[in-house]
Amino acid sequence: MSLAVRFQHIVKEFGPVRVLHGVDFALEPGRVVGLLGENGAGKSTLMKILAGYERPSGGQLVIDGAERRFASARDAEALGIVLIHQEFNLAEHLTIAQNIFLGHERTRGWLLDRAAMRQQASRHLEQVGLDVDPDTRVADLIVAEKQLVEIAKALARNARLLIMDEPTASLSPGETAKLFALMARLKADGVTIVYISHKLDEMEAHTDEVVVLRDGKFVTRAATKDVNRQRMANLMVGRDVSDMFQPKRLVTADAQVALRVAGLTVPGWVQDLDFDVRAGEILGFAGLVGAGRTEAFEGLFGLRPKRADRIEVAGQPVRIRAPRDAMLHGLAYLSEDRKGKGLHLDMTLAQNLTMMTLERDAHPWLDVKGGRAALDAAIADFGIRLRDPQCTARALSGGNQQKLALAKYLRTNPRVIVLDEPTRGVDVGAKRDIYALIHRLAAEGRAVIVISSELIELIGLAHRVAVLRGGRKQAMLGPDQLTEETLIAHATDTHH
């Protein structure tokens, strides 16, 4: 069942840029191997070479003792090597069964054997614990179900080596637990799993060993039991990251209330939410997936229908019917979906940066020179790392996209900025940079609201944390109450 894989001095170049520098290590059969590294370390490129999506510029890929050169992903799949992409590779308008057998259709004579495909699809769905009719359209599934369809598709290809890239990024804790149970079953069946994630607690709990890449080079491999999270983070970044969070600045009792919200209701999501945040304060919002955190702020900013008894900015009552009203009142909201709602990925960095301030940057024609100067300032100010200032936003790593989105929203000079999952999918080094930026925003006297599913993040950043459950505020926790246990207890209704 198992495959033995060895990377021998693998080099990969895209034009003049070398992204993998002679990577050399083996994957032991039938184990869960965590692949660690910052954004841009070369993890995904190396796995795309293994799965047949890219060809190495140098070196050899040795599988079960023989050198292999894959012309396409289909060649790799024939050997049982399957990559589950971070961005799902599913045809939304087709059914689950059609997706599972797409390109590998079962036939009887000249005709498609739909009954056999449905029956086999049902068996694979049962294997991954998804109780859904195989004739359901993929477009009608939630994200977690699509993830399981991807795994079912891999099982239909008789996967012997399964590569999972950030599989839990969009899953709830319950869905994540199911995924890990499935991984344990696959491992017991002899499947080798390569697990790529920025979540070091998952690496610690669910891998047998970790391999660390940095700047396209192999750094080390170690049994997971011999390296804790702190050590993993330090190996990825190449320096000590124990000081992830800066000391919290004191918010004085006489600091102005920058935003006060009373009786905010977003139909179907949030009931009667009250909160306030002061200038210089970082206020956290915690809660499980579906608790209504994102929807509350989408309602507040005019992106969803809402009712509110009162909204005050700097002590003055305001009405917000659309995002433009919010911006004019000095409020900014950076969505958790930076690719869908935060940035235009196929526009240049300067175009993205000046999009919200066109009234200032176009008079009447766009000031190209001014846009370039704004970009230079943002690169320096926010530590955006890039190879080419003329590139599109798509070319940036996740952490640098997030920094660009922050720079874009701050050009409107808001007094209150809401950051929804500001470090989702970014690596340890970029996280540290973003935390430093958040501290800086508060130090400048802005009020910062951080919505996050990472409890450590909220505890490390926030002065106070509001906990939502089922669309209602359960608690507002002060600095001396901020522990993981307390936050989880309020979020899950186990607090007594």
C-alpha positions as CSV (number, residue, x, y, z in Angstrom):
1,M,0.0,0.0,0.0
2,S,2.7,2.5,1.1
3,L,5.0,4.5,-1.1
4,A,8.6,5.4,-0.3
5,V,9.5,8.9,-1.7
6,R,12.9,10.6,-1.8
7,F,13.7,14.1,-3.0
8,Q,17.3,14.2,-4.3
9,H,18.7,17.7,-4.7
10,I,15.5,19.1,-6.1
11,V,15.9,22.5,-7.7
12,K,13.0,24.6,-9.1
13,E,13.4,27.9,-11.0
14,F,10.7,30.2,-12.4
15,G,12.6,32.2,-15.0
16,P,15.5,33.8,-13.2
17,V,14.1,33.2,-9.7
18,R,15.2,30.0,-7.9
19,V,12.5,28.9,-5.4
20,L,13.9,25.5,-4.4
21,H,17.6,25.1,-3.7
22,G,18.7,21.4,-3.8
23,V,16.0,20.1,-1.4
24,D,17.0,16.6,-0.1
25,F,15.0,14.4,2.2
26,A,12.8,11.2,2.3
27,L,9.2,10.6,3.2
28,E,8.8,7.5,5.2
29,P,5.9,5.3,4.1
30,G,2.7,5.1,6.2
31,R,3.4,8.2,8.4
32,V,1.9,11.6,8.9
33,V,4.6,14.1,8.0
34,G,4.1,17.8,8.8
35,L,5.7,20.1,6.3
36,L,6.5,23.5,7.9
37,G,7.7,26.8,6.6
38,E,6.8,30.4,6.2
39,N,4.8,31.6,3.2
40,G,7.3,31.5,0.3
41,A,9.4,28.8,1.9
42,G,8.7,26.5,-1.1
43,K,6.4,23.9,0.5
44,S,3.6,24.1,-2.1
45,T,6.1,24.1,-5.0
46,L,7.8,21.0,-3.7
47,M,4.5,19.2,-3.3
48,K,3.3,20.3,-6.7
49,I,6.5,18.6,-8.1
50,L,5.7,15.4,-6.2
51,A,2.0,15.5,-7.5
52,G,3.0,16.1,-11.1
53,Y,1.7,19.7,-11.4
54,E,5.3,21.1,-11.8
55,R,8.5,19.7,-13.1
56,P,11.8,20.1,-11.3
57,S,14.5,22.2,-12.9
58,G,17.1,19.9,-11.4
59,G,17.5,16.9,-9.1
60,Q,15.6,13.7,-9.0
61,L,12.3,12.4,-7.6
62,V,12.8,8.8,-6.5
63,I,9.7,6.7,-5.8
64,D,9.9,3.1,-4.5
65,G,13.6,3.1,-5.6
66,A,13.1,4.3,-9.2
67,E,13.5,7.8,-10.6
68,R,10.2,9.2,-11.8
69,R,9.4,12.1,-14.2
70,F,5.7,13.0,-14.3
71,A,4.3,14.7,-17.4
72,S,1.1,15.6,-15.5
73,A,-0.8,15.2,-12.3
74,R,-2.5,12.2,-14.0
75,D,0.8,10.3,-14.0
76,A,1.3,10.9,-10.3
77,E,-2.3,9.9,-9.6
78,A,-1.8,6.6,-11.4
79,L,0.8,5.9,-8.7
80,G,-1.6,6.9,-6.0
81,I,-0.1,10.4,-5.3
82,V,-2.9,12.9,-4.8
83,L,-2.7,16.6,-3.8
84,I,-5.7,18.3,-2.2
85,H,-5.2,21.9,-3.1
86,Q,-5.8,24.7,-0.6
87,E,-8.2,26.3,-3.2
88,F,-10.6,23.5,-4.0
89,N,-10.3,21.8,-7.3
90,L,-14.0,21.0,-7.8
91,A,-16.5,21.7,-10.6
92,E,-19.2,23.5,-8.7
93,H,-22.0,22.9,-11.2
94,L,-21.5,19.1,-11.3
95,T,-22.7,16.6,-8.7
96,I,-20.5,15.0,-6.0
97,A,-20.4,11.7,-8.0
98,Q,-19.5,13.5,-11.2
99,N,-16.7,15.3,-9.5
100,I,-15.3,12.2,-7.8
101,F,-15.0,10.4,-11.2
102,L,-14.3,13.5,-13.4
103,G,-11.6,12.4,-15.9
104,H,-11.8,8.8,-14.6
105,E,-15.4,8.0,-15.6
106,R,-16.7,4.4,-15.2
107,T,-18.2,3.0,-18.4
108,R,-20.2,0.0,-19.5
109,G,-19.5,-0.5,-23.2
110,W,-19.9,2.9,-24.9
111,L,-22.1,4.4,-22.1
112,L,-21.3,6.0,-18.8
113,D,-22.1,3.6,-15.9
114,R,-23.8,6.2,-13.7
115,A,-25.2,3.6,-11.2
116,A,-21.8,2.2,-10.6
117,M,-20.3,5.7,-10.1
118,R,-23.1,6.7,-7.7
119,Q,-22.6,3.5,-5.7
120,Q,-18.8,3.8,-5.5
121,A,-19.2,7.6,-4.7
122,S,-21.5,6.6,-1.8
123,R,-18.9,4.2,-0.5
124,H,-16.2,6.8,-0.6
125,L,-18.4,9.4,1.1
126,E,-19.2,6.9,3.8
127,Q,-15.4,6.4,4.3
128,V,-14.9,10.1,4.9
129,G,-18.0,10.4,7.1
130,L,-20.1,12.6,4.8
131,D,-23.7,11.7,4.9
132,V,-24.9,13.4,1.6
133,D,-26.6,12.1,-1.5
134,P,-23.9,11.7,-4.3
135,D,-26.3,13.4,-6.7
136,T,-26.1,16.7,-4.7
137,R,-24.5,19.6,-6.6
138,V,-21.1,20.7,-5.2
139,A,-22.3,24.3,-5.3
140,D,-24.9,23.4,-2.6
141,L,-22.3,22.2,-0.1
142,I,-20.7,24.1,2.7
143,V,-16.9,24.5,2.8
144,A,-16.3,21.6,5.2
145,E,-18.3,19.2,3.0
146,K,-16.3,20.3,-0.1
147,Q,-13.2,19.5,1.8
148,L,-14.5,15.9,2.4
149,V,-15.5,15.5,-1.2
150,E,-11.9,16.4,-2.2
151,I,-10.7,13.6,0.1
152,A,-13.3,11.2,-1.2
153,K,-12.1,12.0,-4.7
154,A,-8.5,11.2,-3.6
155,L,-9.7,7.8,-2.1
156,A,-11.4,7.0,-5.5
157,R,-7.9,7.4,-7.1
158,N,-6.6,4.8,-4.6
159,A,-4.4,7.3,-2.8
160,R,-1.3,5.9,-1.3
161,L,0.2,9.3,-0.6
162,L,-2.1,12.1,0.2
163,I,-0.9,15.7,0.4
164,M,-3.2,18.1,2.3
165,D,-2.5,21.9,2.0
166,E,-4.0,23.9,4.9
167,P,-7.0,21.6,5.1
168,T,-8.5,23.0,8.3
169,A,-8.3,26.7,7.3
170,S,-12.1,27.0,6.9
171,L,-13.3,24.2,9.2
172,S,-15.1,24.5,12.6
173,P,-13.5,22.7,15.6
174,G,-16.0,19.8,15.2
175,E,-15.3,19.4,11.5
176,T,-11.6,19.6,12.2
177,A,-11.8,16.8,14.8
178,K,-13.6,14.6,12.1
179,L,-10.8,15.3,9.6
180,F,-8.1,14.2,12.1
181,A,-10.1,11.0,12.9
182,L,-10.2,10.3,9.1
183,M,-6.4,10.9,8.8
184,A,-5.8,8.4,11.6
185,R,-7.9,5.8,9.8
186,L,-6.0,6.4,6.5
187,K,-2.7,6.2,8.2
188,A,-3.8,2.9,9.8
189,D,-4.5,1.7,6.2
190,G,-0.9,2.5,5.3
191,V,-1.5,5.8,3.5
192,T,1.4,8.3,3.8
193,I,0.1,11.8,4.6
194,V,2.0,15.1,4.0
195,Y,0.3,17.7,6.1
196,I,0.9,21.4,5.4
197,S,-0.4,23.9,8.0
198,H,0.4,27.1,9.8
199,K,-1.4,25.8,12.9
200,L,1.4,24.5,15.0
201,D,-0.9,23.0,17.6
202,E,-2.3,20.7,14.9
203,M,1.3,19.8,13.9
204,E,2.1,18.9,17.5
205,A,-1.0,16.8,18.0
206,H,-1.4,15.0,14.7
207,T,1.9,14.4,12.9
208,D,4.6,11.7,13.5
209,E,7.4,14.0,12.3
210,V,8.0,17.5,11.0
211,V,10.1,18.6,8.1
212,V,11.1,22.3,8.0
213,L,11.8,24.4,4.8
214,R,13.1,27.9,4.9
215,D,13.7,30.1,1.9
216,G,13.5,27.1,-0.5
217,K,16.1,25.1,1.5
218,F,15.7,22.0,3.7
219,V,16.4,23.0,7.3
220,T,15.7,19.9,9.4
221,R,13.5,17.0,10.2
222,A,12.6,15.7,13.6
223,A,10.2,13.4,15.4
224,T,7.2,15.6,16.5
225,K,7.6,14.4,20.1
226,D,11.0,16.0,20.2
227,V,10.0,19.6,19.1
228,N,7.4,21.8,20.8
229,R,5.5,24.6,19.1
230,Q,8.0,27.2,20.2
231,R,10.9,25.3,18.6
232,M,8.9,24.7,15.4
233,A,8.2,28.5,15.1
234,N,11.9,29.3,15.7
235,L,13.0,26.8,13.1
236,M,10.6,28.2,10.5
237,V,11.6,31.8,11.0
238,G,15.3,31.2,11.7
239,R,15.1,33.4,14.9
240,D,13.5,33.4,18.3
241,V,9.8,34.4,18.1
242,S,9.0,34.1,21.7
243,D,8.1,37.8,21.8
244,M,5.2,37.5,19.4
245,F,3.1,40.0,21.4
246,Q,4.3,43.4,22.6
247,P,3.3,44.5,26.1
248,K,-0.2,46.1,26.1
249,R,-0.4,49.8,26.4
250,L,-2.5,51.2,29.2
251,V,-5.9,52.6,28.1
252,T,-6.9,55.3,30.5
253,A,-10.5,55.6,31.9
254,D,-10.8,59.1,30.4
255,A,-9.8,57.9,26.9
256,Q,-12.6,58.9,24.4
257,V,-15.2,56.3,23.4
258,A,-14.4,56.0,19.7
259,L,-17.4,53.8,18.9
260,R,-20.5,52.9,20.9
261,V,-23.1,50.4,19.6
262,A,-26.4,49.7,21.3
263,G,-29.1,47.2,20.3
264,L,-27.5,46.0,17.1
265,T,-29.6,43.3,15.4
266,V,-28.8,41.6,12.2
267,P,-31.8,39.4,11.3
268,G,-31.0,35.7,11.4
269,W,-27.5,36.3,12.9
270,V,-27.2,38.7,15.8
271,Q,-29.7,39.9,18.5
272,D,-29.3,43.0,20.6
273,L,-25.6,43.5,20.6
274,D,-24.1,46.3,22.8
275,F,-20.4,47.2,23.0
276,D,-18.1,50.2,23.0
277,V,-14.4,50.6,22.2
278,R,-12.1,53.5,23.3
279,A,-9.4,55.3,21.4
280,G,-6.1,53.4,21.8
281,E,-7.9,50.2,22.9
282,I,-7.8,46.8,21.2
283,L,-11.1,45.0,21.6
284,G,-11.4,41.3,20.7
285,F,-14.4,39.4,19.5
286,A,-14.4,35.6,20.2
287,G,-16.9,32.8,19.4
288,L,-17.3,29.6,17.5
289,V,-17.9,29.5,13.7
290,G,-21.5,30.7,13.2
291,A,-21.6,32.8,16.4
292,G,-22.4,35.9,14.3
293,R,-19.2,37.9,14.8
294,T,-18.5,38.6,11.1
295,E,-22.2,39.1,10.4
296,A,-22.5,41.7,13.2
297,F,-19.9,43.9,11.7
298,E,-21.1,43.4,8.1
299,G,-24.4,44.6,9.4
300,L,-22.9,47.5,11.3
301,F,-21.0,48.6,8.1
302,G,-24.1,48.4,5.9
303,L,-23.2,45.2,4.1
304,R,-26.2,43.4,5.5
305,P,-29.7,44.5,6.6
306,K,-29.7,45.6,10.3
307,R,-31.4,47.5,13.0
308,A,-29.7,49.4,15.8
309,D,-31.0,51.5,18.7
310,R,-28.0,53.8,18.6
311,I,-24.6,54.0,16.9
312,E,-22.2,56.8,18.1
313,V,-18.8,57.7,16.7
314,A,-16.7,59.9,19.0
315,G,-19.9,60.7,21.0
316,Q,-22.0,61.8,18.0
317,P,-24.9,59.7,16.8
318,V,-24.5,58.5,13.2
319,R,-26.5,56.5,10.6
320,I,-24.7,53.9,8.5
321,R,-26.7,52.7,5.5
322,A,-23.8,51.7,3.3
323,P,-20.0,51.1,3.6
324,R,-19.4,54.5,2.2
325,D,-21.2,56.1,5.2
326,A,-19.0,54.1,7.5
327,M,-15.9,55.3,5.7
328,L,-17.0,58.9,5.9
329,H,-17.6,58.5,9.7
330,G,-14.0,57.2,10.1
331,L,-14.7,53.5,10.3
332,A,-12.9,50.8,8.3
333,Y,-13.6,47.1,8.0
334,L,-11.0,44.6,6.7
335,S,-12.9,41.4,5.7
336,E,-11.7,37.9,6.6
337,D,-11.9,37.1,2.8
338,R,-9.0,39.3,1.7
339,K,-8.9,37.5,-1.7
340,G,-12.7,37.9,-2.4
341,K,-13.4,41.2,-0.7
342,G,-10.2,42.9,0.5
343,L,-8.1,43.1,-2.7
344,H,-8.4,42.9,-6.4
345,L,-5.9,40.2,-7.1
346,D,-5.3,41.0,-10.8
347,M,-4.7,44.7,-10.3
348,T,-1.3,46.1,-9.4
349,L,-0.3,47.0,-5.8
350,A,-0.6,50.7,-6.4
351,Q,-4.1,50.4,-8.0
352,N,-5.2,48.3,-5.0
353,L,-3.7,50.8,-2.5
354,T,-5.4,53.9,-4.0
355,M,-8.8,52.4,-4.8
356,M,-10.6,53.7,-1.7
357,T,-9.1,57.2,-1.9
358,L,-9.7,58.0,-5.6
359,E,-11.3,61.3,-4.7
360,R,-7.9,62.3,-3.3
361,D,-5.7,60.5,-5.8
362,A,-7.5,61.4,-9.0
363,H,-8.0,65.1,-9.9
364,P,-9.5,64.3,-12.4
365,W,-6.9,61.9,-13.8
366,L,-5.2,59.3,-11.6
367,D,-2.0,60.6,-10.2
368,V,0.3,57.7,-11.2
369,K,3.4,59.2,-9.6
370,G,1.5,59.8,-6.4
371,G,0.2,56.2,-6.5
372,R,3.8,55.0,-6.8
373,A,5.0,57.2,-4.0
374,A,2.1,55.9,-1.8
375,L,3.1,52.3,-2.6
376,D,6.8,53.0,-1.7
377,A,5.6,54.5,1.6
378,A,3.4,51.5,2.3
379,I,6.2,49.0,1.5
380,A,8.5,50.7,3.9
381,D,5.8,51.4,6.5
382,F,4.1,47.9,6.6
383,G,7.2,45.8,5.8
384,I,5.6,44.4,2.6
385,R,8.1,42.0,1.0
386,L,8.0,41.6,-2.8
387,R,10.3,41.0,-5.8
388,D,8.7,43.4,-8.2
389,P,6.7,46.6,-7.3
390,Q,4.9,46.3,-10.7
391,C,3.4,42.9,-9.9
392,T,-0.3,42.2,-9.2
393,A,-1.6,41.5,-5.7
394,R,-2.0,37.8,-6.7
395,A,1.8,37.5,-6.8
396,L,2.2,38.3,-3.1
397,S,2.2,35.7,-0.3
398,G,-0.7,35.6,2.1
399,G,1.0,37.6,4.8
400,N,2.0,40.3,2.3
401,Q,-1.5,40.4,0.8
402,Q,-2.8,41.1,4.3
403,K,-0.3,43.9,4.9
404,L,-1.3,45.5,1.5
405,A,-5.0,45.3,2.5
406,L,-4.2,46.9,5.8
407,A,-2.3,49.7,4.1
408,K,-5.2,50.2,1.7
409,Y,-7.8,50.6,4.4
410,L,-5.6,52.8,6.5
411,R,-5.2,55.3,3.6
412,T,-8.7,56.5,4.6
413,N,-7.3,57.4,8.0
414,P,-10.0,55.7,10.1
415,R,-10.4,56.3,13.8
416,V,-11.9,52.8,14.2
417,I,-10.6,49.8,12.3
418,V,-12.2,46.3,12.4
419,L,-9.9,43.4,11.5
420,D,-11.6,40.1,10.7
421,E,-9.3,37.1,11.1
422,P,-6.2,39.3,10.4
423,T,-3.7,36.4,10.5
424,R,-5.7,33.6,8.9
425,G,-3.5,31.5,6.7
426,V,-0.3,33.6,7.2
427,D,3.0,32.2,8.7
428,V,4.6,32.9,12.0
429,G,6.9,35.7,10.8
430,A,4.1,37.6,9.1
431,K,1.9,37.1,12.1
432,R,4.4,38.8,14.3
433,D,4.6,41.7,11.9
434,I,0.8,42.1,11.8
435,Y,0.6,42.0,15.6
436,A,3.2,44.8,15.7
437,L,1.1,46.8,13.2
438,I,-2.0,46.3,15.3
439,H,-0.2,47.5,18.4
440,R,1.0,50.5,16.4
441,L,-2.5,51.4,15.3
442,A,-3.6,51.5,18.9
443,A,-0.6,53.5,19.9
444,E,-1.6,56.1,17.3
445,G,-4.9,56.5,19.2
446,R,-7.1,54.5,16.9
447,A,-9.6,52.0,18.3
448,V,-8.9,48.5,16.9
449,I,-11.5,45.7,16.9
450,V,-10.0,42.2,16.2
451,I,-12.3,39.3,15.3
452,S,-10.3,36.0,15.6
453,S,-10.8,32.3,16.0
454,E,-7.3,32.0,17.6
455,L,-7.7,32.4,21.3
456,I,-4.0,32.9,21.9
457,E,-4.1,35.8,19.5
458,L,-7.0,37.5,21.4
459,I,-5.4,36.9,24.7
460,G,-2.0,38.3,23.5
461,L,-3.5,41.4,21.7
462,A,-6.7,42.5,23.3
463,H,-7.4,44.7,26.4
464,R,-10.9,43.2,26.6
465,V,-12.7,40.4,24.7
466,A,-16.4,40.1,23.9
467,V,-17.6,36.5,23.5
468,L,-20.6,35.8,21.2
469,R,-22.6,32.6,21.1
470,G,-25.6,32.0,18.9
471,G,-25.8,35.7,17.9
472,R,-25.8,37.0,21.5
473,K,-23.1,38.5,23.6
474,Q,-22.3,36.1,26.4
475,A,-19.6,38.0,28.2
476,M,-17.2,41.0,28.1
477,L,-14.0,39.7,29.7
478,G,-11.4,42.1,31.2
479,P,-7.6,41.7,31.3
480,D,-7.6,39.5,34.4
481,Q,-10.2,37.1,32.9
482,L,-8.5,36.4,29.6
483,T,-7.6,32.6,29.6
484,E,-8.3,30.0,27.0
485,E,-10.4,28.0,29.4
486,T,-12.7,31.0,30.2
487,L,-13.1,32.0,26.5
488,I,-13.9,28.4,25.5
489,A,-16.4,28.1,28.4
490,H,-18.3,31.2,27.4
491,A,-18.2,30.3,23.7
492,T,-19.5,26.8,24.2
493,D,-22.0,27.4,27.1
494,T,-20.0,25.4,29.6
495,H,-19.4,28.3,31.9
496,H,-20.8,28.0,35.4
